Amino acid sequence: MSTALADAPADADSKPLRIAAANWTVAETLLALGIQPYAVADIPNYSTWVEKPSMPASTLDMGLRNEPNLELLAQDPPDLLMSSALFSRDNARLERLMPVKMIDNFYTDRSFYEATLSMTREIARLTDRELQAEALIEQTERTLERAARALKDVETPLYVVQFSDAQHVRVFGHGNMVGTLFSRTGLNNAWTGPTNAWGYASISTDRLAEQPDARIVVIKPYPRGVGEALKDNQIWQHLPAVREGRVSYIDPLWPYGGLISLQRLARSLVDVSIRPPTTDSATATSAEEHTP
């Protein structure tokens, strides 16, 4: 029964499937295809760290991304749960309650971009939104092409980072959407070291001085307490890019997300790359802080 429902697309003339998304990337993609999720994992942090597309107020919060609220799901099970690797240990129990389909754009043998296209098309097939998916893919391609034209003459290397605490950042390389932007445009990634399966390396902030001429692009928001701590963090304050005003900040988006997040990142990198930074280290430390 689970397999049959999970592999059958929705009938356009029937009542829409109530779909739960354990993965923020899947939730983002459903919304991009015009589908309101029935339930999504950890909605408050989705609204903080992913931000857009915004989550409808009527969508249920189904618990943490790695620990679903099984009691809540059992009370009124969705027609289909689109699960993820984080939920995999609970799939056996979940499959006794509802149809489950594993959908992810990581842990595949494809590049991030190709895996994300495949994921988008799979979600579209399951929800009868193939036309919307192809339109979204075409829109993404146009956005990448415009970004490539705008960035073709940018020579200064960039570190693209997200703070994990006041002493450490995730610096992005290959294997995620940041790497996709570097490969599809003229941008030069200042980080050339190894990365993990998610396409980033966890490093101490002092390593951002290894390429002293590079600019630093910070993806917001800060984890809790980091903004205040950076005011007195001598390592951060004495980085060449910080001292010389070569740090830019972009609005929250999910660096492991879907095509909407990729489009937003492309536009943001164009914006911060073709104009001087408008925020310095003093004003940046007042940025909004949250717990990831």
Solvent accessible surface area in square Angstrom, and as a share of the most:
residue,aa,sasa,rsa
1,M,198,0.88
2,S,32,0.21
3,T,98,0.57
4,A,69,0.53
5,L,53,0.26
6,A,3,0.02
7,D,61,0.32
8,A,44,0.34
9,P,71,0.45
10,A,21,0.17
11,D,86,0.45
12,A,85,0.66
13,D,140,0.73
14,S,58,0.38
15,K,167,0.71
16,P,99,0.62
17,L,38,0.19
18,R,72,0.26
19,I,3,0.01
20,A,0,0.00
21,A,0,0.00
22,A,1,0.01
23,N,21,0.11
24,W,6,0.02
25,T,3,0.02
26,V,0,0.00
27,A,0,0.00
28,E,0,0.00
29,T,3,0.02
30,L,0,0.00
31,L,30,0.15
32,A,31,0.24
33,L,4,0.02
34,G,61,0.58
35,I,19,0.10
36,Q,97,0.43
37,P,1,0.00
38,Y,42,0.16
39,A,1,0.01
40,V,0,0.00
41,A,0,0.00
42,D,19,0.10
43,I,28,0.14
44,P,90,0.57
45,N,35,0.18
46,Y,0,0.00
47,S,55,0.36
48,T,24,0.14
49,W,3,0.01
50,V,0,0.00
51,E,56,0.25
52,K,105,0.45
53,P,31,0.19
54,S,85,0.55
55,M,24,0.11
56,P,40,0.25
57,A,114,0.88
58,S,82,0.53
59,T,10,0.06
60,L,73,0.36
61,D,54,0.28
62,M,0,0.00
63,G,21,0.20
64,L,98,0.49
65,R,63,0.23
66,N,75,0.38
67,E,103,0.46
68,P,10,0.06
69,N,62,0.32
70,L,28,0.14
71,E,126,0.56
72,L,53,0.26
73,L,4,0.02
74,A,46,0.36
75,Q,143,0.64
76,D,71,0.37
77,P,46,0.29
78,P,5,0.03
79,D,47,0.24
80,L,1,0.00
81,L,0,0.00
82,M,0,0.00
83,S,0,0.00
84,S,3,0.02
85,A,37,0.29
86,L,82,0.41
87,F,0,0.00
88,S,58,0.38
89,R,165,0.60
90,D,3,0.02
91,N,21,0.11
92,A,67,0.52
93,R,110,0.40
94,L,0,0.00
95,E,87,0.39
96,R,178,0.65
97,L,66,0.33
98,M,8,0.03
99,P,12,0.08
100,V,16,0.09
101,K,46,0.19
102,M,93,0.42
103,I,8,0.04
104,D,32,0.17
105,N,3,0.02
106,F,12,0.05
107,Y,135,0.52
108,T,67,0.39
109,D,144,0.75
110,R,137,0.50
111,S,68,0.44
112,F,12,0.05
113,Y,19,0.07
114,E,89,0.40
115,A,3,0.03
116,T,0,0.00
117,L,17,0.08
118,S,40,0.26
119,M,6,0.03
120,T,0,0.00
121,R,107,0.39
122,E,46,0.21
123,I,0,0.00
124,A,1,0.00
125,R,85,0.31
126,L,0,0.00
127,T,5,0.03
128,D,51,0.27
129,R,64,0.24
130,E,76,0.34
131,L,155,0.77
132,Q,83,0.37
133,A,1,0.01
134,E,64,0.29
135,A,58,0.45
136,L,14,0.07
137,I,12,0.06
138,E,99,0.45
139,Q,76,0.34
140,T,0,0.00
141,E,50,0.22
142,R,118,0.43
143,T,5,0.03
144,L,2,0.01
145,E,82,0.37
146,R,120,0.44
147,A,3,0.02
148,A,31,0.24
149,R,149,0.54
150,A,45,0.35
151,L,0,0.00
152,K,138,0.58
153,D,112,0.58
154,V,30,0.17
155,E,151,0.68
156,T,52,0.30
157,P,22,0.14
158,L,1,0.00
159,Y,3,0.01
160,V,0,0.00
161,V,0,0.00
162,Q,2,0.01
163,F,0,0.00
164,S,40,0.26
165,D,58,0.30
166,A,9,0.07
167,Q,96,0.43
168,H,76,0.34
169,V,0,0.00
170,R,58,0.21
171,V,0,0.00
172,F,0,0.00
173,G,3,0.02
174,H,147,0.66
175,G,41,0.39
176,N,1,0.01
177,M,0,0.00
178,V,0,0.00
179,G,5,0.05
180,T,11,0.07
181,L,0,0.00
182,F,19,0.08
183,S,87,0.56
184,R,84,0.31
185,T,18,0.11
186,G,39,0.38
187,L,10,0.05
188,N,77,0.39
189,N,24,0.12
190,A,4,0.03
191,W,16,0.06
192,T,119,0.69
193,G,28,0.27
194,P,116,0.73
195,T,48,0.28
196,N,70,0.36
197,A,69,0.53
198,W,70,0.24
199,G,1,0.01
200,Y,35,0.13
201,A,15,0.12
202,S,81,0.53
203,I,10,0.05
204,S,40,0.26
205,T,2,0.01
206,D,70,0.36
207,R,95,0.35
208,L,5,0.02
209,A,38,0.30
210,E,99,0.44
211,Q,65,0.29
212,P,72,0.46
213,D,108,0.56
214,A,2,0.02
215,R,24,0.09
216,I,1,0.01
217,V,0,0.00
218,V,0,0.00
219,I,0,0.00
220,K,48,0.20
221,P,4,0.02
222,Y,1,0.00
223,P,8,0.05
224,R,173,0.63
225,G,37,0.36
226,V,4,0.03
227,G,0,0.00
228,E,106,0.47
229,A,42,0.33
230,L,0,0.00
231,K,95,0.40
232,D,117,0.61
233,N,17,0.09
234,Q,110,0.49
235,I,91,0.46
236,W,1,0.00
237,Q,41,0.18
238,H,104,0.46
239,L,5,0.03
240,P,22,0.14
241,A,5,0.04
242,V,9,0.05
243,R,142,0.52
244,E,104,0.47
245,G,32,0.31
246,R,45,0.16
247,V,3,0.02
248,S,5,0.03
249,Y,31,0.12
250,I,8,0.04
251,D,83,0.43
252,P,15,0.10
253,L,1,0.01
254,W,31,0.11
255,P,0,0.00
256,Y,14,0.05
257,G,0,0.00
258,G,0,0.00
259,L,3,0.02
260,I,37,0.19
261,S,0,0.00
262,L,1,0.00
263,Q,6,0.03
264,R,29,0.11
265,L,0,0.00
266,A,0,0.00
267,R,125,0.45
268,S,25,0.16
269,L,0,0.00
270,V,26,0.15
271,D,66,0.34
272,V,3,0.02
273,S,12,0.08
274,I,107,0.54
275,R,82,0.30
276,P,105,0.66
277,P,35,0.22
278,T,107,0.62
279,T,51,0.29
280,D,70,0.36
281,S,21,0.14
282,A,75,0.58
283,T,78,0.45
284,A,6,0.05
285,T,4,0.02
286,S,93,0.60
287,A,21,0.16
288,E,121,0.54
289,E,46,0.21
290,H,42,0.19
291,T,70,0.41
292,P,77,0.48
